[in-house]
Amino acid sequence: MNRLALLILPLAFLFTGCFEILEELYLQKGGKGSYLYSIDMSAMMDESMKEFLQSAGEEGENSLAGVELDSTVYFRDTHAEEIKSLDKPEIFERAFMKMEISDANDRMVIRFGLDFEKIDEIAYFLQNLDQVTGDAMEGGMSMGAGLLPGAKSAEMFALKGKKLSRVSGLEMAEEASEEDMGMLSLFMESATFRTVYHLPGSVKKTTIPGAVIEGNTVTVESSFTDLMKGESNTDGYIKFK
């Protein structure tokens, strides 16, 4: 699985399509919950992509033809040593990566997840994800601006009573240059970034720009490149019952 992931992630920048990035926050009563960050590259599952992978490999080793993969791995099993070096290893003990690739269903999704005890663990998870995965995910940063998230600060989310605040958003790789940003904008101009908040009670009010309230969920959608360039604002708060 790792070799296939190393090949797919850099190619995401070369085969532009309708990429979808979905961030989901499931909040329970008491403050626990789950955070999911999914990269949907199913648009790459067309014949031209499969032919490219076939020609790039040796004896068809990189071919997506016939591939049916649905695998979930916990970082505690695959990156035990890297986790031990953290000051809060217990957070990554609950973190995982899931990969779904289906030739039959034209599906390619990579998902990173964390079951958190406290909401501030999300920022810690995002800030240290690259350190834990290391070279295994380096290909995703091949142009200096990756699809993997980072957190601008340790206060990315805050929870006080029945008020959830987003005080800072995601960031791109530190080494991203102006040239990298130009290339990212070109190849990912159609990519969308959607955040869905699932609250334990019905939503009363939100100040997040462009947010859509439906029952106990709040959905915010923006351009991926606008978000990475800081031109899209997702800050604000949500009050729920």
Contacts in CASP RR format, 6 or more apart in sequence:
PFRMAT RR
TARGET T0000
AUTHOR 0000-0000-0000
METHOD contacts of the structure
MODEL  1
MNRLALLILPLAFLFTGCFEILEELYLQKGGKGSYLYSIDMSAMMDESMK
EFLQSAGEEGENSLAGVELDSTVYFRDTHAEEIKSLDKPEIFERAFMKME
ISDANDRMVIRFGLDFEKIDEIAYFLQNLDQVTGDAMEGGMSMGAGLLPG
AKSAEMFALKGKKLSRVSGLEMAEEASEEDMGMLSLFMESATFRTVYHLP
GSVKKTTIPGAVIEGNTVTVESSFTDLMKGESNTDGYIKFK
1 69 0 8 1.000
1 71 0 8 1.000
1 73 0 8 1.000
1 99 0 8 1.000
2 136 0 8 1.000
4 62 0 8 1.000
4 67 0 8 1.000
4 69 0 8 1.000
4 101 0 8 1.000
5 99 0 8 1.000
5 110 0 8 1.000
5 136 0 8 1.000
5 137 0 8 1.000
6 136 0 8 1.000
6 138 0 8 1.000
6 139 0 8 1.000
7 53 0 8 1.000
7 56 0 8 1.000
7 62 0 8 1.000
8 41 0 8 1.000
8 44 0 8 1.000
8 108 0 8 1.000
9 110 0 8 1.000
9 137 0 8 1.000
9 139 0 8 1.000
9 140 0 8 1.000
9 142 0 8 1.000
9 147 0 8 1.000
10 139 0 8 1.000
10 140 0 8 1.000
10 142 0 8 1.000
11 44 0 8 1.000
11 49 0 8 1.000
11 52 0 8 1.000
11 53 0 8 1.000
12 19 0 8 1.000
12 39 0 8 1.000
12 41 0 8 1.000
12 44 0 8 1.000
12 140 0 8 1.000
12 147 0 8 1.000
13 142 0 8 1.000
13 143 0 8 1.000
13 183 0 8 1.000
13 184 0 8 1.000
13 187 0 8 1.000
13 188 0 8 1.000
14 187 0 8 1.000
15 43 0 8 1.000
15 44 0 8 1.000
15 48 0 8 1.000
15 49 0 8 1.000
15 52 0 8 1.000
16 186 0 8 1.000
16 187 0 8 1.000
16 188 0 8 1.000
16 189 0 8 1.000
16 190 0 8 1.000
17 43 0 8 1.000
17 44 0 8 1.000
17 190 0 8 1.000
17 191 0 8 1.000
18 43 0 8 1.000
18 190 0 8 1.000
18 191 0 8 1.000
18 192 0 8 1.000
19 39 0 8 1.000
19 40 0 8 1.000
19 41 0 8 1.000
19 43 0 8 1.000
19 188 0 8 1.000
19 190 0 8 1.000
19 191 0 8 1.000
19 192 0 8 1.000
19 224 0 8 1.000
20 40 0 8 1.000
20 191 0 8 1.000
20 192 0 8 1.000
20 194 0 8 1.000
21 37 0 8 1.000
21 38 0 8 1.000
21 39 0 8 1.000
21 40 0 8 1.000
21 147 0 8 1.000
21 191 0 8 1.000
21 192 0 8 1.000
21 193 0 8 1.000
21 194 0 8 1.000
21 224 0 8 1.000
22 36 0 8 1.000
22 37 0 8 1.000
22 38 0 8 1.000
22 40 0 8 1.000
22 194 0 8 1.000
22 195 0 8 1.000
22 196 0 8 1.000
23 35 0 8 1.000
23 36 0 8 1.000
23 37 0 8 1.000
23 38 0 8 1.000
23 149 0 8 1.000
23 170 0 8 1.000
23 193 0 8 1.000
23 194 0 8 1.000
23 195 0 8 1.000
23 196 0 8 1.000
24 34 0 8 1.000
24 35 0 8 1.000
24 36 0 8 1.000
24 37 0 8 1.000
24 38 0 8 1.000
24 195 0 8 1.000
24 196 0 8 1.000
24 197 0 8 1.000
24 198 0 8 1.000
25 33 0 8 1.000
25 34 0 8 1.000
25 35 0 8 1.000
25 122 0 8 1.000
25 157 0 8 1.000
25 195 0 8 1.000
25 196 0 8 1.000
25 197 0 8 1.000
25 198 0 8 1.000
26 33 0 8 1.000
26 34 0 8 1.000
26 35 0 8 1.000
26 36 0 8 1.000
26 198 0 8 1.000
27 33 0 8 1.000
27 119 0 8 1.000
27 159 0 8 1.000
27 164 0 8 1.000
27 197 0 8 1.000
27 198 0 8 1.000
27 199 0 8 1.000
27 200 0 8 1.000
28 200 0 8 1.000
29 200 0 8 1.000
30 200 0 8 1.000
31 118 0 8 1.000
31 119 0 8 1.000
31 159 0 8 1.000
32 115 0 8 1.000
32 116 0 8 1.000
32 117 0 8 1.000
32 118 0 8 1.000
33 115 0 8 1.000
33 116 0 8 1.000
34 113 0 8 1.000
34 114 0 8 1.000
34 115 0 8 1.000
34 116 0 8 1.000
35 113 0 8 1.000
35 114 0 8 1.000
35 116 0 8 1.000
35 122 0 8 1.000
35 125 0 8 1.000
36 111 0 8 1.000
36 112 0 8 1.000
36 113 0 8 1.000
37 111 0 8 1.000
37 112 0 8 1.000
37 113 0 8 1.000
37 126 0 8 1.000
37 149 0 8 1.000
38 109 0 8 1.000
38 110 0 8 1.000
38 111 0 8 1.000
38 112 0 8 1.000
39 109 0 8 1.000
39 110 0 8 1.000
39 111 0 8 1.000
39 147 0 8 1.000
40 108 0 8 1.000
40 109 0 8 1.000
41 108 0 8 1.000
41 109 0 8 1.000
41 110 0 8 1.000
42 106 0 8 1.000
42 107 0 8 1.000
42 108 0 8 1.000
42 109 0 8 1.000
44 108 0 8 1.000
45 64 0 8 1.000
45 102 0 8 1.000
45 103 0 8 1.000
45 106 0 8 1.000
45 107 0 8 1.000
45 108 0 8 1.000
46 106 0 8 1.000
49 64 0 8 1.000
50 63 0 8 1.000
50 64 0 8 1.000
50 65 0 8 1.000
50 103 0 8 1.000
53 62 0 8 1.000
53 63 0 8 1.000
53 64 0 8 1.000
54 60 0 8 1.000
54 62 0 8 1.000
54 63 0 8 1.000
54 65 0 8 1.000
56 62 0 8 1.000
57 63 0 8 1.000
64 101 0 8 1.000
64 103 0 8 1.000
65 103 0 8 1.000
66 103 0 8 1.000
66 104 0 8 1.000
67 101 0 8 1.000
67 102 0 8 1.000
67 103 0 8 1.000
68 101 0 8 1.000
68 102 0 8 1.000
68 103 0 8 1.000
68 104 0 8 1.000
69 99 0 8 1.000
69 100 0 8 1.000
69 101 0 8 1.000
69 102 0 8 1.000
70 98 0 8 1.000
70 99 0 8 1.000
70 100 0 8 1.000
70 102 0 8 1.000
71 98 0 8 1.000
71 99 0 8 1.000
72 96 0 8 1.000
72 97 0 8 1.000
72 98 0 8 1.000
73 96 0 8 1.000
73 97 0 8 1.000
73 98 0 8 1.000
74 93 0 8 1.000
74 95 0 8 1.000
74 96 0 8 1.000
75 82 0 8 1.000
75 83 0 8 1.000
75 92 0 8 1.000
75 93 0 8 1.000
75 95 0 8 1.000
75 96 0 8 1.000
75 97 0 8 1.000
75 132 0 8 1.000
75 133 0 8 1.000
76 83 0 8 1.000
76 92 0 8 1.000
76 93 0 8 1.000
76 95 0 8 1.000
79 92 0 8 1.000
79 132 0 8 1.000
79 133 0 8 1.000
79 136 0 8 1.000
82 131 0 8 1.000
82 132 0 8 1.000
82 133 0 8 1.000
82 134 0 8 1.000
83 89 0 8 1.000
83 92 0 8 1.000
83 93 0 8 1.000
83 132 0 8 1.000
86 92 0 8 1.000
86 128 0 8 1.000
86 131 0 8 1.000
86 132 0 8 1.000
88 121 0 8 1.000
88 124 0 8 1.000
91 114 0 8 1.000
91 116 0 8 1.000
91 121 0 8 1.000
91 124 0 8 1.000
91 125 0 8 1.000
92 125 0 8 1.000
92 128 0 8 1.000
92 132 0 8 1.000
94 114 0 8 1.000
94 115 0 8 1.000
94 116 0 8 1.000
95 112 0 8 1.000
95 113 0 8 1.000
95 114 0 8 1.000
95 125 0 8 1.000
95 129 0 8 1.000
95 132 0 8 1.000
96 112 0 8 1.000
96 113 0 8 1.000
96 114 0 8 1.000
97 110 0 8 1.000
97 111 0 8 1.000
97 112 0 8 1.000
97 113 0 8 1.000
98 109 0 8 1.000
98 110 0 8 1.000
98 111 0 8 1.000
98 112 0 8 1.000
98 113 0 8 1.000
99 109 0 8 1.000
99 110 0 8 1.000
99 111 0 8 1.000
100 107 0 8 1.000
100 108 0 8 1.000
100 109 0 8 1.000
100 110 0 8 1.000
100 111 0 8 1.000
101 107 0 8 1.000
101 108 0 8 1.000
102 108 0 8 1.000
112 129 0 8 1.000
112 148 0 8 1.000
112 149 0 8 1.000
113 125 0 8 1.000
114 121 0 8 1.000
114 122 0 8 1.000
114 125 0 8 1.000
116 122 0 8 1.000
116 125 0 8 1.000
119 157 0 8 1.000
119 158 0 8 1.000
119 159 0 8 1.000
119 164 0 8 1.000
120 154 0 8 1.000
120 155 0 8 1.000
120 156 0 8 1.000
120 157 0 8 1.000
120 158 0 8 1.000
122 151 0 8 1.000
122 156 0 8 1.000
122 157 0 8 1.000
123 151 0 8 1.000
123 153 0 8 1.000
123 154 0 8 1.000
123 155 0 8 1.000
123 156 0 8 1.000
123 157 0 8 1.000
124 151 0 8 1.000
124 154 0 8 1.000
126 149 0 8 1.000
126 150 0 8 1.000
126 151 0 8 1.000
126 156 0 8 1.000
126 170 0 8 1.000
127 150 0 8 1.000
127 151 0 8 1.000
127 154 0 8 1.000
129 148 0 8 1.000
129 149 0 8 1.000
129 150 0 8 1.000
130 137 0 8 1.000
130 141 0 8 1.000
130 148 0 8 1.000
130 150 0 8 1.000
130 173 0 8 1.000
133 148 0 8 1.000
137 148 0 8 1.000
140 146 0 8 1.000
140 147 0 8 1.000
140 148 0 8 1.000
141 148 0 8 1.000
141 173 0 8 1.000
141 175 0 8 1.000
143 180 0 8 1.000
143 183 0 8 1.000
143 184 0 8 1.000
144 172 0 8 1.000
144 173 0 8 1.000
144 175 0 8 1.000
144 176 0 8 1.000
144 177 0 8 1.000
144 180 0 8 1.000
145 172 0 8 1.000
145 173 0 8 1.000
145 176 0 8 1.000
145 180 0 8 1.000
145 181 0 8 1.000
145 183 0 8 1.000
145 184 0 8 1.000
145 228 0 8 1.000
146 172 0 8 1.000
146 173 0 8 1.000
146 184 0 8 1.000
149 170 0 8 1.000
149 171 0 8 1.000
150 170 0 8 1.000
150 171 0 8 1.000
150 172 0 8 1.000
151 168 0 8 1.000
151 169 0 8 1.000
151 170 0 8 1.000
151 171 0 8 1.000
152 168 0 8 1.000
152 169 0 8 1.000
152 170 0 8 1.000
152 171 0 8 1.000
153 167 0 8 1.000
153 168 0 8 1.000
155 167 0 8 1.000
155 168 0 8 1.000
156 166 0 8 1.000
156 167 0 8 1.000
156 168 0 8 1.000
156 169 0 8 1.000
157 164 0 8 1.000
157 165 0 8 1.000
157 166 0 8 1.000
157 167 0 8 1.000
158 164 0 8 1.000
158 165 0 8 1.000
158 167 0 8 1.000
159 165 0 8 1.000
162 201 0 8 1.000
162 239 0 8 1.000
162 240 0 8 1.000
162 241 0 8 1.000
163 237 0 8 1.000
163 238 0 8 1.000
163 239 0 8 1.000
163 240 0 8 1.000
164 197 0 8 1.000
164 199 0 8 1.000
164 237 0 8 1.000
164 238 0 8 1.000
164 240 0 8 1.000
165 236 0 8 1.000
165 237 0 8 1.000
165 238 0 8 1.000
166 208 0 8 1.000
166 234 0 8 1.000
166 235 0 8 1.000
166 236 0 8 1.000
166 237 0 8 1.000
167 235 0 8 1.000
167 236 0 8 1.000
168 235 0 8 1.000
169 234 0 8 1.000
169 235 0 8 1.000
170 227 0 8 1.000
170 228 0 8 1.000
171 228 0 8 1.000
172 184 0 8 1.000
172 228 0 8 1.000
176 184 0 8 1.000
181 228 0 8 1.000
181 229 0 8 1.000
184 225 0 8 1.000
184 228 0 8 1.000
185 225 0 8 1.000
185 229 0 8 1.000
188 224 0 8 1.000
188 225 0 8 1.000
189 223 0 8 1.000
189 225 0 8 1.000
191 223 0 8 1.000
191 224 0 8 1.000
191 225 0 8 1.000
192 221 0 8 1.000
192 222 0 8 1.000
192 223 0 8 1.000
192 224 0 8 1.000
193 221 0 8 1.000
193 222 0 8 1.000
193 223 0 8 1.000
193 224 0 8 1.000
193 227 0 8 1.000
193 232 0 8 1.000
194 219 0 8 1.000
194 220 0 8 1.000
194 221 0 8 1.000
194 222 0 8 1.000
195 219 0 8 1.000
195 220 0 8 1.000
195 221 0 8 1.000
195 234 0 8 1.000
196 217 0 8 1.000
196 218 0 8 1.000
196 219 0 8 1.000
196 220 0 8 1.000
197 217 0 8 1.000
197 218 0 8 1.000
197 219 0 8 1.000
197 238 0 8 1.000
198 216 0 8 1.000
198 217 0 8 1.000
199 216 0 8 1.000
199 217 0 8 1.000
199 218 0 8 1.000
199 238 0 8 1.000
199 240 0 8 1.000
200 216 0 8 1.000
200 240 0 8 1.000
201 216 0 8 1.000
201 240 0 8 1.000
201 241 0 8 1.000
202 215 0 8 1.000
202 216 0 8 1.000
202 240 0 8 1.000
202 241 0 8 1.000
203 213 0 8 1.000
203 215 0 8 1.000
203 216 0 8 1.000
203 217 0 8 1.000
203 218 0 8 1.000
203 238 0 8 1.000
203 239 0 8 1.000
203 240 0 8 1.000
203 241 0 8 1.000
204 239 0 8 1.000
204 240 0 8 1.000
204 241 0 8 1.000
205 238 0 8 1.000
205 239 0 8 1.000
206 213 0 8 1.000
206 218 0 8 1.000
206 236 0 8 1.000
206 237 0 8 1.000
206 238 0 8 1.000
206 239 0 8 1.000
207 236 0 8 1.000
207 237 0 8 1.000
208 218 0 8 1.000
208 220 0 8 1.000
208 234 0 8 1.000
208 235 0 8 1.000
208 236 0 8 1.000
208 237 0 8 1.000
208 238 0 8 1.000
209 220 0 8 1.000
209 233 0 8 1.000
209 234 0 8 1.000
210 220 0 8 1.000
211 218 0 8 1.000
211 219 0 8 1.000
211 220 0 8 1.000
211 238 0 8 1.000
212 218 0 8 1.000
212 219 0 8 1.000
212 220 0 8 1.000
216 240 0 8 1.000
218 238 0 8 1.000
220 234 0 8 1.000
222 232 0 8 1.000
222 234 0 8 1.000
223 232 0 8 1.000
226 232 0 8 1.000
227 234 0 8 1.000
END
